Amino acid sequence: MRRICLTLPTNRACAATIAAVHEEAAHAVTHFDVEVHLLVLDSSDPASRAEHARTVRELAPVPGIVVHHLDEARQRDFLQRVIERAGLTKPDLVLDLMLPSDVSYGACTNRAFLIASALGCDSVHRRDSDSSYQILDGEPVHPIHHELLSLGKRAVDAVPGVTRTRLDPADVSKPVAMVGSSFVGELSVDIGEIRELDPEIYYEVVGLWAEAGTPPEQRRELVDDSFVGAGTDPFTHDESTLGTPDIWRVDMCNIGLDHEVYERVPLPPATSTIGSDYFLLHLVRDATLPGVVHNRHIVNYYTPERRTGPGFTAYQLRFTKFLLSMLYLYPVYTAMEEARGALLDEHHHVRAATIADLAAKAASTDRSENIRRLDVLDHCYRQLGAKYAEFADHLLPLRERLLAEAQADIEDFALLIEAWGPLVAAARSERPVRGVEDA
């Protein structure tokens, strides 16, 4: 029997989502020979955590499902034990990278990876608290069905479970490393209001995440394709494609990853940076590992705090840091694309040391392009006026700090990759996981 981890990281109230994800776990154990560890990583406020705990206690017991609800104190306790066992030279820094005080999309998923390793799971399946499931004929449409049909199998053995195959013959014996889909509903990044206020400014702002030197037409195509997911068409029937995954059609709220990927390379631990959790999608594709992309799209929605006051400022700062992060990620992506299959060893395992070296080298990239990005963002937001102009004022004294943080983030990523192997080995030896096995 396979053991899998279905994880829901959250920093907001989401009792209904916890119950819905538990239903997805029930679907998994009903249709597949698996044991599901439902892992709720809870960084929300005390009232929300208490509500989540009540929800977990009230979940109907289902054979084959083990629920773990961990607040940050219990997560920290686990991490401290693992870091100490790993014998790292910079334990305090690694703990901060794994459990920072600020929001980190990569770090929360990295914690799920390590805990899944400690629980002996073969795969991690991530959902988000600001999403829900589509409904067909009165029943929720669960992505985990496609994930468990293919994940971890040799690509040639996964062929019967998909609608179509676009496999390179050289990849048929490689394992399916990723299964994912996208979302329907609102943009994945909450910038739709900018498009409504001024479409041309929207193109200029969103185009800032393109690589320097991208021709205008390609930049416009990138903007048109960015953050839109699968549109708004509802689910009617299953479609799935096996081959080199189209990572533009995969969102991190709707993904399953095989342990052979996430136990070798973590996600960038950058704080307050949208998109910091997408690195492994690029790695799977560029390393020529097969994936499956299906159409059981998640429903994305926005939480109200993003739109006004401190929530607006915080969210726009995360978007700004995302734009700055690309200066350092693009050189890594380009090098991985050029290396392709050379990123794998003879066992089809990712060469983690190669990725760490690429990240370390990217840290020396000249900052002038990021200075330009901040200049353009300032100009555009002042044109939009109102709260956007106020955000431009807020950003002005932070410029030097943000430029330095973007460089430090890629340096921290290189350091964490180097520490990741010992961390995973230490996590595996934590079985059974004290403070984790009981919800």
C-alpha positions in Angstrom: 0.0 0.0 0.0 1.3 3.4 -1.0 1.5 6.2 1.6 0.8 9.7 0.3 0.6 13.2 1.8 -2.3 15.5 0.9 -1.3 18.8 2.3 -3.1 22.1 3.0 -0.9 25.0 4.1 -2.9 27.9 5.4 -2.5 31.3 7.2 -6.2 32.1 7.1 -9.6 30.8 8.3 -10.5 27.8 6.0 -12.6 25.3 8.0 -14.7 24.5 4.9 -11.6 23.9 2.8 -10.3 21.4 5.4 -13.5 19.5 5.3 -13.5 19.5 1.5 -9.9 18.3 1.3 -10.8 15.5 3.7 -13.4 14.4 1.2 -10.7 14.3 -1.5 -8.7 12.1 0.8 -11.7 9.8 1.2 -12.0 9.7 -2.6 -8.3 8.6 -2.8 -8.7 5.7 -0.3 -11.9 4.6 -1.9 -10.5 4.3 -5.4 -6.8 3.5 -4.8 -4.8 1.3 -2.6 -3.3 4.1 -0.6 -3.0 5.5 3.0 -3.5 9.2 3.0 -1.9 11.5 5.5 -3.9 14.7 5.4 -1.5 17.4 6.6 -2.8 20.8 7.6 0.1 23.2 8.3 -1.6 26.0 10.2 0.0 29.5 10.5 -3.3 31.3 11.0 -4.4 33.4 14.0 -5.4 31.7 17.3 -9.2 32.0 16.7 -8.9 30.5 13.2 -6.6 27.7 14.5 -9.1 26.8 17.2 -11.8 26.7 14.6 -9.6 24.4 12.4 -8.9 22.1 15.4 -12.7 21.8 16.0 -13.2 21.0 12.3 -10.5 18.3 12.4 -12.0 16.7 15.6 -15.4 16.6 13.9 -14.2 14.9 10.7 -15.8 11.5 10.3 -13.2 8.8 10.8 -12.3 7.1 7.5 -10.2 4.0 7.3 -6.9 4.8 5.6 -6.9 8.5 6.4 -4.7 9.9 9.1 -5.1 13.7 9.8 -2.3 15.9 11.2 -3.1 19.5 12.2 0.2 21.3 13.1 0.4 24.8 14.4 3.8 26.6 14.0 5.0 25.6 17.4 4.7 21.9 16.5 6.2 22.6 13.1 9.2 24.3 14.7 9.7 21.5 17.2 9.8 19.0 14.3 12.2 21.2 12.3 14.6 21.8 15.2 14.9 18.1 15.8 15.5 17.4 12.1 18.1 20.2 11.7 20.0 19.1 14.8 20.0 15.5 13.6 21.3 16.7 10.1 24.3 18.3 11.7 24.2 21.4 9.6 26.8 24.2 9.9 24.2 27.0 10.0 21.3 25.5 11.9 19.7 28.8 13.0 19.7 30.2 9.4 18.2 26.9 8.0 15.5 27.0 10.6 14.7 30.6 9.6 14.6 29.6 5.9 12.2 26.7 6.7 9.9 28.6 9.1 10.3 32.4 8.5 8.3 35.0 10.3 7.0 36.4 7.0 4.8 34.6 4.5 6.7 32.2 2.3 5.0 30.1 -0.3 8.1 28.0 -0.9 8.9 27.5 2.8 5.5 26.2 3.8 5.6 23.7 1.0 9.2 22.7 1.9 7.9 21.9 5.4 5.3 19.7 3.9 8.0 17.9 1.9 10.1 17.2 5.0 7.1 16.0 7.1 6.0 13.8 4.2 9.5 12.2 4.2 9.2 11.7 8.0 5.8 10.0 7.5 7.2 7.7 4.8 5.1 9.1 2.0 5.8 8.5 -1.7 4.3 11.8 -2.9 3.0 15.2 -1.9 -0.3 16.6 -3.2 -0.9 20.3 -2.5 -4.1 22.3 -2.2 -4.6 25.9 -1.1 -6.9 27.5 1.4 -8.3 30.1 -1.1 -9.6 27.5 -3.6 -12.4 24.9 -3.9 -13.4 22.1 -6.2 -15.6 22.1 -9.3 -18.8 20.2 -9.2 -20.2 17.8 -11.8 -23.5 16.1 -11.3 -23.6 17.2 -7.7 -20.2 15.7 -6.9 -16.8 17.4 -6.4 -14.2 16.9 -9.1 -11.1 15.7 -7.3 -7.7 16.2 -8.9 -6.1 13.4 -6.8 -7.7 10.8 -9.1 -5.4 11.8 -11.9 -2.4 12.2 -9.6 -2.7 8.7 -8.2 -3.3 7.1 -11.7 0.1 8.1 -12.9 2.5 9.6 -10.3 5.7 7.6 -9.7 5.0 5.0 -12.4 7.3 4.5 -15.3 5.9 6.7 -18.1 5.2 3.7 -20.3 3.2 2.1 -17.5 1.1 5.3 -17.1 0.0 5.3 -20.7 -3.3 3.4 -20.1 -4.5 6.0 -17.5 -4.3 9.1 -19.8 -6.3 10.4 -22.7 -3.3 11.1 -25.0 0.5 10.6 -25.0 3.2 13.0 -26.3 6.2 11.1 -24.9 9.6 11.4 -26.3 10.7 7.8 -26.9 13.8 8.6 -24.8 11.6 9.2 -21.8 9.4 6.2 -21.7 11.4 4.5 -18.9 11.6 7.6 -16.7 9.1 8.0 -13.8 6.2 10.3 -13.9 7.4 13.1 -11.6 4.5 15.5 -11.6 0.8 15.5 -12.2 -1.0 18.7 -12.2 -3.7 21.0 -13.5 -4.7 24.6 -13.4 -7.6 26.6 -12.0 -10.8 28.4 -13.2 -12.1 31.6 -11.8 -10.2 34.7 -10.9 -6.6 35.5 -11.9 -4.1 33.6 -9.7 -2.5 36.9 -8.9 -4.8 39.6 -7.6 -4.0 42.3 -10.2 -7.2 42.2 -12.3 -8.2 45.6 -11.0 -5.2 47.1 -12.7 -6.4 45.6 -16.0 -9.8 47.1 -15.4 -8.4 50.6 -14.6 -5.9 50.7 -17.6 -5.2 47.8 -19.9 -2.0 49.3 -21.2 -0.6 49.9 -17.8 -1.5 46.3 -17.0 0.5 45.1 -20.0 3.4 47.2 -18.9 3.3 46.1 -15.3 2.8 42.4 -15.9 5.3 42.5 -18.7 8.0 43.3 -16.1 8.3 39.7 -15.2 9.5 38.9 -18.8 13.2 38.3 -19.2 15.2 41.4 -20.1 15.5 41.7 -23.9 12.2 39.9 -24.6 10.8 41.3 -27.9 7.6 43.4 -27.5 5.3 40.8 -29.2 6.6 37.9 -27.1 6.3 40.1 -24.0 2.6 40.8 -24.9 2.0 37.1 -25.5 3.5 36.4 -22.0 1.2 38.9 -20.4 -1.9 37.4 -22.2 -0.9 34.0 -20.9 0.0 35.0 -17.3 -2.1 34.2 -14.3 -5.2 33.3 -16.3 -5.3 29.6 -15.6 -7.9 27.6 -17.6 -10.4 30.5 -18.0 -13.9 30.0 -16.8 -15.3 26.9 -18.7 -16.7 24.3 -16.2 -15.5 20.7 -16.1 -17.5 18.3 -18.2 -15.3 15.3 -18.8 -11.7 14.1 -18.2 -8.8 14.9 -20.4 -5.1 14.2 -19.7 -1.8 14.4 -21.5 1.3 12.4 -20.7 4.7 13.8 -21.8 6.8 16.9 -21.3 4.4 18.9 -19.1 3.1 22.2 -20.2 3.9 24.0 -16.9 1.8 27.1 -18.0 -1.2 24.8 -17.5 -0.3 23.8 -13.9 -0.9 25.7 -10.7 0.6 25.0 -7.3 -2.9 24.7 -5.7 -3.5 21.7 -7.9 -0.4 19.5 -8.1 1.1 16.2 -7.1 4.9 15.6 -7.0 6.8 12.4 -6.6 9.3 12.1 -3.7 12.2 11.6 -6.1 11.9 15.2 -7.1 11.1 17.1 -3.8 13.5 15.0 -1.7 16.4 16.1 -3.9 15.6 19.8 -4.5 13.5 22.1 -2.3 11.6 25.2 -3.3 13.1 28.7 -3.0 12.4 29.9 0.6 12.0 33.6 -0.4 9.6 35.5 1.9 6.7 37.8 0.8 7.3 36.7 -2.8 4.5 35.4 -5.0 5.5 32.5 -7.3 8.4 31.4 -5.1 6.9 27.9 -5.1 6.9 27.2 -8.8 10.6 26.2 -9.3 10.1 22.5 -9.3 7.7 22.7 -12.3 10.6 24.2 -14.3 12.9 21.5 -13.0 10.7 18.6 -13.9 10.2 19.9 -17.4 13.8 21.0 -18.1 15.2 17.7 -16.7 13.0 15.8 -19.2 11.1 14.0 -16.5 7.6 13.1 -17.7 4.5 14.6 -16.3 0.7 14.5 -16.7 -1.4 17.6 -17.2 -5.2 17.1 -16.8 -8.3 19.2 -16.7 -9.7 18.7 -13.2 -9.1 22.4 -12.5 -9.4 23.9 -9.0 -11.7 26.9 -8.4 -9.6 30.0 -7.4 -11.1 32.9 -5.4 -9.8 35.9 -3.6 -9.9 36.6 0.1 -11.1 40.2 1.0 -8.1 41.3 2.9 -6.0 41.6 -0.3 -8.0 44.5 -1.6 -7.8 47.2 1.1 -5.5 48.7 3.7 -2.5 46.7 5.0 -3.6 43.6 3.1 -3.4 45.5 -0.2 0.0 46.8 0.7 1.3 43.4 1.7 0.0 41.7 -1.4 1.4 44.3 -3.8 4.8 44.0 -2.0 4.7 40.2 -2.7 4.0 41.0 -6.3 6.9 43.5 -6.5 9.3 40.9 -5.0 8.1 38.4 -7.5 9.1 40.7 -10.3 12.5 41.3 -8.7 13.1 37.5 -8.2 13.0 36.8 -11.9 16.3 38.6 -12.4 18.0 35.7 -10.6 15.7 32.8 -11.5 15.9 33.4 -15.3 19.6 32.5 -15.5 18.9 29.3 -13.6 15.9 28.5 -15.9 18.0 29.2 -19.0 20.8 27.0 -17.8 18.4 24.1 -16.9 16.8 24.4 -20.3 20.2 24.1 -22.0 21.3 21.2 -19.8 18.0 19.2 -20.2 18.6 15.5 -19.6 22.1 16.2 -18.2 20.3 17.4 -15.1 19.6 13.7 -14.4 22.0 10.9 -13.3 21.8 7.4 -14.7 19.0 6.5 -12.3 16.8 9.5 -13.6 17.5 11.4 -10.3 18.0 15.1 -10.4 21.6 16.2 -9.8 20.9 18.6 -6.8 24.5 19.8 -6.7 24.1 21.1 -10.3 21.0 23.1 -9.3 22.7 24.5 -6.2 25.7 25.7 -8.4 23.4 27.4 -10.9 21.6 29.2 -8.1 24.8 30.4 -6.5 26.2 31.7 -9.8 22.9 33.5 -10.5 23.4 35.6 -7.4 26.1 37.6 -9.2 23.7 38.9 -11.8 23.9 42.7 -12.3 21.0 44.6 -10.5 20.4 47.2 -13.2 17.4 45.4 -14.6 15.8 45.3 -11.2 16.4 49.0 -10.7 14.6 49.5 -14.1 11.7 47.3 -12.9 11.2 49.4 -9.8 11.3 52.6 -11.9 8.7 51.3 -14.3 6.5 50.0 -11.4 6.7 53.4 -9.7 5.7 55.3 -12.8 2.8 53.0 -13.6 1.4 52.9 -10.1 1.5 56.7 -9.9 -0.4 56.9 -13.2 -3.1 54.6 -11.7 -3.4 57.0 -8.7 -5.3 56.4 -5.4 -4.1 53.4 -3.5 -1.6 52.4 -6.2 0.1 55.8 -5.9 0.1 55.4 -2.1 1.8 52.0 -2.6 4.4 53.7 -4.8 5.1 56.1 -1.9 5.4 53.1 0.4 7.8 51.3 -1.9 10.1 54.3 -2.5 12.2 54.0 0.8 12.3 50.2 0.5 14.0 50.1 -2.8 17.6 49.3 -1.6 16.3 46.8 0.9 14.3 45.0 -1.7 17.1 44.9 -4.2 19.4 43.3 -1.6 16.7 40.9 -0.5 16.2 39.6 -4.0 19.9 38.7 -4.3 19.9 37.3 -0.8 16.9 35.1 -1.6 18.8 33.2 -4.4 21.8 32.8 -2.2 19.6 31.3 0.5 18.1 29.0 -2.1 21.6 27.7 -3.0 22.4 27.2 0.6 19.1 25.3 1.3 19.7 23.0 -1.7 23.1 22.0 -0.3 21.5 21.3 3.1 18.5 19.5 1.7 19.9 16.0 1.3 21.0 15.8 5.0 17.6 17.4 6.1 15.6 14.7 4.1 17.8 11.9 5.5 17.3 13.3 9.1 13.5 13.6 8.5 13.2 10.0 7.4 14.9 8.9 10.7 12.2 10.8 12.7 9.6 8.1 12.0 7.3 7.9 13.9 7.1 11.6 14.0 6.6 12.9 17.5 4.0 15.5 17.7 2.9 14.8 14.1 1.2 11.4 14.2 -1.7 12.6 16.3 -3.9 15.4 15.0 
